[in-house]
Amino acid sequence: MSALPPGITLPKGFRAEGLSSGIKRSLRPDLALWTSDRPAVAAGLFTTNRVKAAPVELSAERLRDAPDQARAVVVVSGVANALTGPVGRQDSLDVMDATARALGIPPSYVLHAATGIIGPRIPVAKVLDALPRAVAGLSTGYEAGHRAAQAILTTDTVTKEAGATAHLADGTRVRVGGMAKGSGMIAPAMGPLHATTLAFLTTDARVSVPGLQQILQQGTDRTFNMVSIDGDTSTNDTLLALANGAAGGPLADDDPAFREAVGSVLEQLARAVARDGEGATKLLTVNVHGAQDIAEARRAARAVASSLLVKTALFGADPNVGRVAAALGYSGAYFDSGDLAVELVDGRKRWPLIQGGVPAPGLENGEGKRLHTVLQRLEEVVLEIGLGQGPARATAWGCDLSYAYVHINAQYHT
């Protein structure tokens, strides 16, 4: 496997466009459309929040009914179309049906996602007016995919795109591309068919519907479901993948290289979402090893990455190891506190924080001041945590919590 220029138009047979329909007062891009030149196998994961946006419900229904005929995904940003009742559902249906007409394909071939403020409805007239321009602008190549990646953003400060290529066992070269958005309201808990995390993957590999769904779920459990910005699970979390088989070759369901490529793209996007958390100044990576099983390792890693006290300590560059220990203690993962070990890792350098269940020597004086200086300069803080119980390991990603996060979210609606 090797990295390639990123984006959803990287694989063969995919085109994209992104533009402004006027949803956002800033007139920034707010309408993204991407298509497959041929019917594609589709898989999806959606929020487990009981309050689900209309696009989530409709896309889940269409994946259940026709998972092997997907041709297009239409995304609006600026309004979530959540908490809008039956009229909101009809709004999304109108957008999906209009997209199908503009492309000349059956309505059941169109999937849909939305992100933005909860409550307002989609301004359907604006979207329908812009759809012909979006269809006319569809094209291949990085720039087209990048325009689509720009159009799905809300409070994000940067686009999030990824790509990878792999050679299957028979030598067939396949590509995987992806884009995502997410800065706040991020603590994804996505399961099969159930500010916001939106992520979209494309591949020209041949994959079955069950195979793609399994690969997506397993990859998401290890990546997006291990990201926490603020602990809130959105009403709109959506992850969609389309595989159009344009590269030919055998089914890639069980091919290790293909699975690795999908996992690589998901991890690149998940890290990018964590790094771009609202108001964030530092990416937090939490590596847990020595857990009894993978579930326990994930509980422990995610608890630390989600802890508001850990996040605020990072913002202040405060080596407050008690907050890390407390988060591990309430995580539900089993360990003996006397076995607990925590290190701060910066490349090849390692600074002990907890050894044998107690703070490392010197943290209360000179060593603590030195670590404060180290934390101030780090853009990525890596914590290596040992539980001393078994062979399982997991990684979670988060970010610090700054004054800017409160400022953004205190005035997000008004």
HELIX and SHEET records of a PDB file:
HELIX    1   1 ALA A   54  ASP A   65  1                                  12    
HELIX    2   2 GLY A   85  LEU A  103  1                                  19    
HELIX    3   3 PRO A  107  TYR A  109  5                                   3    
HELIX    4   4 VAL A  124  GLY A  137  1                                  14    
HELIX    5   5 TYR A  142  ALA A  151  1                                  10    
HELIX    6   6 VAL A  209  ARG A  222  1                                  14    
HELIX    7   7 PHE A  224  MET A  226  5                                   3    
HELIX    8   8 PRO A  256  ARG A  275  1                                  20    
HELIX    9   9 ILE A  294  SER A  306  1                                  13    
HELIX   10  10 LEU A  308  PHE A  315  1                                   8    
HELIX   11  11 VAL A  321  TYR A  330  1                                  10    
HELIX   12  12 SER A  337  ASP A  339  5                                   3    
HELIX   13  13 GLY A  366  ARG A  377  1                                  12    
HELIX   14  14 TYR A  403  ALA A  410  1                                   8    
SHEET    1   A 7 SER A   2  ALA A   3  0                                        
SHEET    2   A 7 LYS A 160  HIS A 167 -1                                        
SHEET    3   A 7 ARG A 173  LYS A 181 -1                                        
SHEET    4   A 7 LEU A 198  THR A 203 -1                                        
SHEET    5   A 7 THR A 238  ALA A 243  1                                        
SHEET    6   A 7 LEU A  31  THR A  47 -1                                        
SHEET    7   A 7 PHE A  14  LEU A  19 -1                                        
SHEET    1   B 8 SER A   2  ALA A   3  0                                        
SHEET    2   B 8 LYS A 160  HIS A 167 -1                                        
SHEET    3   B 8 ARG A 173  LYS A 181 -1                                        
SHEET    4   B 8 LEU A 198  THR A 203 -1                                        
SHEET    5   B 8 THR A 238  ALA A 243  1                                        
SHEET    6   B 8 LEU A  31  THR A  47 -1                                        
SHEET    7   B 8 ALA A  70  VAL A  79 -1                                        
SHEET    8   B 8 VAL A 110  ILE A 117  1                                        
SHEET    1   C 7 SER A   2  ALA A   3  0                                        
SHEET    2   C 7 LYS A 160  HIS A 167 -1                                        
SHEET    3   C 7 ARG A 173  LYS A 181 -1                                        
SHEET    4   C 7 LEU A 198  THR A 203 -1                                        
SHEET    5   C 7 THR A 238  ALA A 243  1                                        
SHEET    6   C 7 LEU A  31  THR A  47 -1                                        
SHEET    7   C 7 MET A 190  PRO A 192 -1                                        
SHEET    1   D 6 VAL A 358  PRO A 359  0                                        
SHEET    2   D 6 LYS A 349  GLN A 355 -1                                        
SHEET    3   D 6 ALA A 341  ASP A 346 -1                                        
SHEET    4   D 6 GLU A 380  GLY A 386 -1                                        
SHEET    5   D 6 LEU A 283  ALA A 291  1                                        
SHEET    6   D 6 ALA A 392  CYS A 399 -1                                        
END                                                                             
